[in-house]
């Protein structure tokens, strides 16, 4: 069993992406491992496609695209429901 919650933020560096990164960093807990992924890199774009990401910013928590990112942008309540900020 993992001792950390892996949070991947797919970003293109836009203002909305930066706001999402700030939000994730605000709500992340000590057991959250946050990784910011640059969509300008081909390998990151491929990874995003594997997750089914259709728009950015997008947040993946423990290998699963957060519900808040499936149809619209990230929302703090939905990120918390996905486990962001909750110790393991």
C-alpha distances in whole Angstrom, upper triangle without the diagonal:
4,7,9,11,13,16,19,22,25,28,32,33,35,36,33,31,31,31,28,26,28,27,23,24,25,22,19,18,17,13,14,15,18,20,23,24,28,29,32,31,31,27,26,28,27,23,25,27,24,22,25,26,30,31,30,28,25,22,18,15,12,14,17,20,20,23,25,26,27,30,31,30,27,28,26,26,24,21,21,20,18,16,17,18,16,14,10
4,5,7,9,13,16,19,22,25,29,29,32,32,30,27,28,28,25,23,25,23,20,20,22,20,16,15,14,10,11,11,14,16,20,21,25,26,29,28,28,25,23,26,25,21,23,25,22,20,24,24,28,28,27,25,22,19,16,13,10,13,15,18,19,22,24,24,25,29,29,27,25,25,24,24,22,19,19,19,16,14,15,15,14,12,9
4,7,10,13,16,19,22,25,29,29,31,32,30,27,27,27,24,22,23,22,19,18,20,18,14,12,10,7,9,10,14,16,20,22,25,27,30,29,30,26,25,27,27,23,24,27,25,23,26,26,30,29,28,26,23,19,17,14,12,15,17,20,20,23,24,24,26,30,30,28,24,25,23,23,22,19,18,19,16,13,14,14,12,9,7
4,6,9,13,16,19,22,25,26,28,28,26,23,23,23,20,18,20,19,15,15,17,15,11,10,8,5,5,6,10,12,16,18,22,24,27,26,27,24,22,24,24,21,21,24,22,20,23,23,26,26,24,22,20,16,14,11,9,12,15,17,17,20,21,21,23,27,26,24,21,22,20,20,19,16,15,16,14,11,11,11,10,8,7
4,6,10,13,16,19,23,23,25,25,23,20,21,21,17,16,17,16,12,13,15,13,9,9,9,6,5,6,8,11,14,16,20,22,25,24,25,22,20,22,22,18,19,21,20,17,20,20,23,23,21,19,16,12,10,7,6,10,11,13,13,16,17,18,20,23,23,21,18,18,16,17,16,12,12,13,10,8,8,9,9,8,7
4,7,10,13,16,20,20,22,23,21,18,19,19,16,14,16,16,12,13,15,13,10,11,11,9,6,5,6,8,11,13,16,18,21,20,21,18,16,18,19,15,15,18,17,14,17,17,20,20,18,16,14,10,8,6,5,8,10,12,12,16,16,16,18,21,21,19,16,18,17,18,16,13,14,15,11,10,9,11,12,12,11
4,7,10,13,16,17,19,20,17,14,15,16,12,11,13,12,9,10,13,11,9,11,12,10,7,6,5,6,8,10,14,15,19,18,20,17,14,17,17,14,13,17,16,13,16,14,18,17,15,13,10,7,6,5,6,8,9,10,10,13,14,13,16,19,18,16,13,15,14,15,14,10,12,13,10,9,8,10,12,13,13
4,6,10,13,14,16,18,16,12,14,15,11,10,13,13,10,11,15,14,12,14,15,14,10,8,6,5,6,7,10,12,15,15,16,14,11,13,14,11,10,14,13,11,14,12,15,14,12,10,8,6,5,6,8,8,10,9,10,14,14,12,14,17,17,15,13,15,15,17,15,12,14,16,13,13,11,14,16,17,17
4,6,10,11,13,14,12,9,10,11,8,7,11,11,8,10,13,13,12,15,17,16,12,11,7,6,5,6,9,10,13,14,16,14,11,12,14,12,10,14,14,12,14,11,13,12,9,7,6,5,7,9,11,11,12,10,10,14,13,11,13,16,15,12,10,13,14,16,15,12,15,16,14,14,12,14,17,19,19
4,7,9,11,13,11,8,10,12,10,9,13,13,12,14,17,17,16,19,21,20,16,14,11,9,6,5,6,6,10,11,12,12,8,9,11,10,7,11,13,11,12,9,11,9,6,6,5,6,8,11,14,13,13,10,12,14,13,10,13,15,14,12,11,15,16,19,17,14,18,19,16,17,15,18,21,22,23
4,6,7,10,9,5,8,10,9,8,12,13,12,14,17,18,17,21,22,22,18,16,13,10,7,6,5,6,9,10,13,13,10,10,13,12,10,14,16,14,15,11,12,10,6,5,7,9,12,15,17,16,16,14,15,17,15,12,15,16,15,12,12,15,17,20,18,16,19,21,19,20,17,20,23,25,26
4,6,9,9,7,9,12,11,11,14,16,16,17,20,21,21,24,26,25,22,20,16,14,10,8,6,5,6,9,12,13,10,10,14,14,12,15,17,16,16,13,13,10,7,7,10,13,15,18,21,20,20,17,18,20,18,15,17,18,16,14,15,18,20,23,21,19,23,25,22,24,21,23,26,28,29
4,7,8,6,6,10,10,10,12,14,15,15,18,20,20,23,25,25,22,20,16,14,10,10,7,8,9,12,15,16,13,14,18,17,15,18,21,19,20,16,16,13,10,9,12,14,17,20,22,22,22,19,20,22,19,17,19,20,18,15,15,18,20,23,22,20,23,25,23,24,21,23,26,28,30
4,6,5,6,9,10,11,12,14,15,17,18,20,21,25,26,27,23,22,18,17,13,13,11,11,12,15,18,19,16,16,19,19,17,19,22,21,20,16,16,12,9,9,12,15,18,21,24,23,23,20,20,21,18,16,19,19,16,13,14,17,19,22,21,20,23,25,24,25,22,24,27,29,31
4,5,5,6,9,10,11,12,14,15,16,19,20,24,26,27,23,22,19,18,14,15,14,14,15,18,21,22,19,19,23,22,19,22,25,23,22,19,18,14,11,10,13,16,19,22,25,25,24,21,20,21,18,16,19,19,16,13,13,15,17,20,20,19,22,24,23,24,21,23,26,29,31
4,5,5,6,9,10,11,12,14,15,17,18,22,24,25,21,21,17,17,14,14,14,14,16,19,21,22,18,18,21,20,17,20,22,20,20,16,15,12,9,7,10,13,16,19,22,22,21,18,17,18,14,13,16,15,12,9,10,12,14,17,17,16,19,21,20,21,19,20,24,26,28
4,5,5,6,9,10,11,12,14,16,16,20,22,23,19,18,14,13,10,11,10,11,13,15,18,19,15,15,18,17,15,18,20,18,18,14,14,11,7,5,8,10,14,16,20,19,19,16,15,17,14,12,15,16,13,10,10,12,14,17,17,15,18,20,19,20,17,19,22,24,26
4,5,5,6,9,10,11,12,14,15,19,21,22,18,17,14,13,10,12,12,13,15,17,20,21,17,18,21,20,18,21,23,21,21,18,18,15,11,9,11,12,16,18,21,21,21,18,17,19,16,15,19,19,16,12,12,14,14,18,18,16,18,21,20,20,17,18,22,24,26
4,5,5,6,9,10,10,12,14,18,20,22,18,18,15,15,13,15,15,16,18,20,23,23,20,20,23,22,19,22,24,22,22,18,19,15,12,9,12,12,16,18,21,22,21,18,16,18,15,14,18,18,15,11,10,11,11,15,16,14,16,19,18,19,16,17,20,23,25
4,5,5,6,9,10,11,12,16,18,19,15,15,12,12,10,12,13,14,17,19,21,21,17,18,21,19,16,20,21,18,19,15,16,13,10,7,8,9,12,14,17,18,17,14,13,15,12,11,15,15,12,9,7,9,9,13,13,10,13,16,15,16,13,14,18,20,22
4,5,5,6,9,10,10,14,16,17,13,13,9,10,8,10,12,14,16,18,20,20,16,18,21,18,17,20,21,19,20,17,18,15,12,9,10,9,12,14,17,18,17,15,14,17,14,14,17,18,16,12,10,12,12,15,15,12,14,17,16,16,12,13,17,19,21
4,6,5,6,9,10,13,16,17,14,14,11,12,11,14,15,17,20,21,24,24,20,22,24,22,20,24,25,22,23,20,21,18,15,12,13,12,15,16,19,21,20,18,17,19,16,16,20,21,18,14,12,12,11,15,16,13,14,18,17,17,13,13,17,19,22
4,5,5,6,8,12,15,16,13,14,12,13,13,15,17,19,21,23,25,25,21,22,25,22,20,23,24,21,22,19,20,18,14,12,12,11,14,14,18,19,18,17,14,16,13,14,18,18,16,12,9,9,7,11,12,9,11,14,14,14,10,11,14,17,20
4,5,5,6,10,12,13,10,11,8,10,10,13,16,17,20,21,24,22,19,20,23,20,18,21,22,19,20,18,20,17,14,11,11,9,11,11,14,16,16,14,12,15,13,13,17,18,16,13,9,10,8,11,12,8,10,13,12,11,8,8,12,14,17
4,6,5,8,10,12,9,10,8,10,11,14,16,19,21,22,25,24,20,22,25,22,20,24,24,22,23,21,23,20,17,14,14,12,14,13,16,18,18,17,16,18,17,17,20,22,20,16,13,13,11,14,15,12,12,16,15,13,10,9,13,14,17
4,6,9,11,13,11,13,11,14,14,18,20,22,25,26,28,27,24,25,28,25,23,27,27,24,26,23,25,22,19,16,16,14,16,15,18,21,20,19,17,19,17,18,21,23,20,17,13,13,10,13,14,11,11,15,15,14,10,9,12,14,17
4,6,10,11,9,12,11,14,15,18,21,23,26,26,29,27,24,25,27,24,23,26,26,23,24,22,24,22,19,16,16,13,15,13,16,18,18,17,15,17,15,16,20,21,19,16,12,11,8,10,12,9,8,12,12,10,7,5,9,11,14
4,7,8,6,8,8,11,13,16,19,22,25,25,27,25,22,24,26,22,21,25,24,21,23,21,24,22,19,17,15,12,13,11,13,16,16,16,14,17,16,17,20,22,21,18,14,14,11,13,13,10,9,12,12,9,6,4,8,9,12
4,5,5,9,10,14,16,19,22,25,28,28,30,28,25,27,28,25,24,27,27,24,26,24,27,26,23,20,19,16,16,13,14,18,18,19,17,19,19,20,23,25,24,21,17,17,14,15,16,12,11,14,13,10,7,4,6,6,9
4,5,8,10,14,17,20,23,26,29,28,30,28,25,28,29,25,25,29,28,25,28,26,29,28,25,23,21,18,17,15,15,19,20,21,19,22,22,23,26,28,27,24,21,20,17,19,19,16,14,17,16,13,10,8,9,7,9
4,6,10,13,16,19,23,25,28,27,29,26,24,26,27,23,24,27,25,23,26,25,28,27,25,22,20,17,15,12,12,16,17,19,18,21,21,22,24,27,26,24,20,20,18,19,18,15,14,16,14,11,9,8,8,6,7
4,6,10,13,16,19,21,24,24,26,23,20,23,24,20,20,23,22,20,22,21,24,23,21,18,16,13,12,10,10,13,15,16,15,18,18,18,21,24,23,20,17,17,15,16,16,12,12,14,12,9,7,7,8,8,9
4,7,10,13,16,19,22,21,23,20,17,20,21,18,18,22,20,18,21,20,23,22,20,18,16,13,12,10,10,12,15,16,15,19,19,19,21,24,23,21,18,19,17,19,18,14,15,17,14,12,10,10,12,11,12
4,7,10,13,16,19,18,20,18,15,18,19,16,16,20,19,17,20,18,21,19,16,14,13,10,10,9,11,12,14,14,14,18,17,16,19,22,21,18,15,17,15,18,17,13,14,17,14,13,10,11,13,14,15
4,6,10,13,15,14,17,14,12,15,16,13,13,17,17,15,18,16,19,18,15,13,12,10,10,10,11,12,14,14,15,18,18,16,19,22,21,18,16,18,18,20,19,15,17,19,16,15,13,14,17,17,18
4,7,10,12,12,15,13,10,13,15,13,12,16,17,15,17,15,17,15,12,10,10,9,11,12,14,14,15,14,15,18,17,15,18,21,19,16,15,17,17,20,19,16,18,20,17,17,15,16,19,20,21
4,6,9,8,11,10,6,9,11,10,9,13,14,13,15,13,15,14,11,10,10,10,11,13,15,14,15,14,15,19,18,15,18,20,19,16,16,19,19,22,20,17,20,22,19,19,17,19,22,23,23
4,5,6,9,9,6,8,11,11,10,13,15,15,16,13,15,13,11,10,11,12,14,17,18,17,18,16,18,21,20,17,19,21,19,17,17,20,21,24,23,20,23,25,22,23,20,22,25,26,27
4,5,7,8,5,5,9,9,8,11,13,13,14,11,12,11,9,9,10,12,14,17,19,17,18,15,17,20,19,15,17,19,18,16,17,20,22,25,23,20,24,25,22,24,21,24,27,28,29
4,6,9,7,7,11,12,11,13,16,16,17,14,15,13,12,13,14,16,17,21,22,20,21,19,21,23,22,19,20,22,21,19,20,24,25,28,26,24,27,29,26,27,25,27,30,31,32
4,6,5,6,9,10,11,13,15,16,17,15,16,15,14,15,15,17,17,20,21,19,21,19,22,24,24,20,22,23,23,21,22,25,27,30,27,25,28,29,26,27,25,28,30,31,31
4,5,5,6,9,10,11,13,15,15,14,15,16,15,16,16,18,18,21,22,19,20,19,22,24,24,21,21,23,23,22,23,27,29,31,28,26,29,30,27,28,27,29,32,33,32
4,5,5,6,9,10,11,13,14,14,16,16,16,16,16,17,16,19,19,16,18,17,21,23,24,20,21,23,24,23,23,26,28,30,27,25,28,29,25,26,25,27,29,30,29
4,5,5,6,9,10,11,12,11,13,13,12,13,12,13,13,16,16,14,15,14,17,20,20,17,18,20,20,19,19,23,24,26,24,21,24,25,22,23,21,24,26,27,27
4,5,5,6,9,10,11,9,10,11,11,12,12,14,14,17,18,15,16,14,17,20,19,16,16,18,19,18,19,22,24,27,24,22,25,26,23,24,23,26,28,29,29
4,5,5,6,9,10,10,12,13,14,15,14,15,14,17,18,14,15,15,18,20,21,17,17,20,21,20,21,25,26,28,25,23,26,27,23,25,24,27,29,30,29
4,5,5,7,9,9,12,13,13,14,12,12,11,14,14,11,12,12,15,18,19,15,16,19,19,19,19,22,24,25,22,20,23,23,20,21,21,24,25,26,25
4,5,5,6,5,8,9,10,11,9,10,9,13,14,11,11,10,13,15,15,12,12,15,16,15,16,19,21,23,20,18,21,21,18,20,19,23,24,26,25
4,5,5,6,8,10,12,13,11,13,12,16,16,13,13,11,15,16,17,14,13,15,17,17,18,21,24,25,22,20,24,23,20,22,22,26,27,29,28
4,5,8,10,13,14,15,13,13,11,14,14,10,11,10,14,16,18,15,14,17,18,19,19,22,24,25,22,20,23,23,19,21,21,25,26,27,26
4,6,9,11,12,13,10,10,8,11,11,8,7,7,10,12,14,11,10,14,15,16,16,19,21,21,18,17,20,19,16,18,18,22,23,24,23
4,6,9,11,13,10,11,10,13,15,11,10,8,11,12,13,10,9,11,13,14,15,19,21,22,18,18,21,20,17,20,20,24,25,27,26
4,6,8,9,7,9,9,13,15,12,10,8,10,11,12,8,7,10,11,11,13,16,19,20,17,16,19,19,16,19,18,22,24,26,26
4,7,9,9,12,13,16,18,16,14,11,13,13,13,9,8,9,10,11,13,17,20,21,18,18,21,21,19,22,21,25,26,29,29
4,6,7,10,13,16,19,17,15,12,13,13,12,8,8,9,8,8,11,14,18,19,17,16,20,20,18,21,20,23,25,28,29
3,5,9,11,15,18,16,15,12,12,13,11,8,10,11,9,8,9,13,16,18,16,15,19,19,17,20,18,21,24,26,27
4,7,10,13,17,16,15,11,11,13,11,8,11,12,9,7,8,11,13,16,14,13,16,18,16,18,16,18,21,24,25
4,7,10,13,12,11,8,8,10,8,5,8,10,9,7,7,11,13,15,12,11,14,15,13,15,13,17,19,21,22
4,7,10,10,9,6,6,9,8,6,9,12,11,9,7,10,11,13,11,8,12,13,10,12,10,13,16,18,18
4,6,6,5,4,5,9,10,8,10,14,14,12,11,13,14,15,12,10,12,13,9,11,10,14,15,17,17
4,5,5,6,6,10,11,11,13,16,16,15,12,14,13,14,11,9,10,11,7,7,7,11,12,13,13
4,6,8,9,13,15,14,15,19,19,18,16,17,17,17,15,12,13,13,9,9,10,13,13,13,12
4,7,9,12,14,13,14,18,19,18,16,18,19,19,16,14,16,15,11,12,13,16,16,17,16
4,6,9,11,10,10,14,16,15,14,16,17,17,13,12,14,13,9,11,12,16,16,18,16
4,6,8,7,7,11,12,12,11,13,15,15,11,10,13,12,9,12,12,16,17,19,19
4,5,5,7,10,10,10,8,10,11,11,8,7,10,9,6,9,10,14,14,17,17
4,5,5,8,9,10,9,9,11,11,7,8,11,9,8,11,12,16,16,19,20
4,6,7,6,6,5,6,9,9,6,7,10,9,9,12,12,15,17,20,21
4,6,5,5,6,8,11,12,9,9,13,13,11,14,14,17,19,22,22
4,6,8,9,11,14,15,11,12,15,14,12,16,16,20,21,24,24
4,7,9,11,15,15,12,14,17,16,15,19,19,22,23,27,27
4,7,9,13,13,11,12,16,16,15,18,18,21,23,26,27
4,7,10,12,10,11,14,15,14,17,15,18,21,24,25
4,7,9,7,7,10,12,11,13,12,14,17,20,22
4,6,5,6,9,10,11,13,11,13,16,19,21
4,6,5,6,9,10,11,9,10,13,16,18
4,5,5,6,9,10,10,11,12,16,18
4,5,5,6,9,9,11,13,16,18
4,5,5,7,6,8,10,14,15
4,5,5,5,6,7,11,13
4,5,7,9,9,13,14
4,6,9,9,12,12
4,6,5,8,9
4,6,8,10
4,6,9
4,6
4
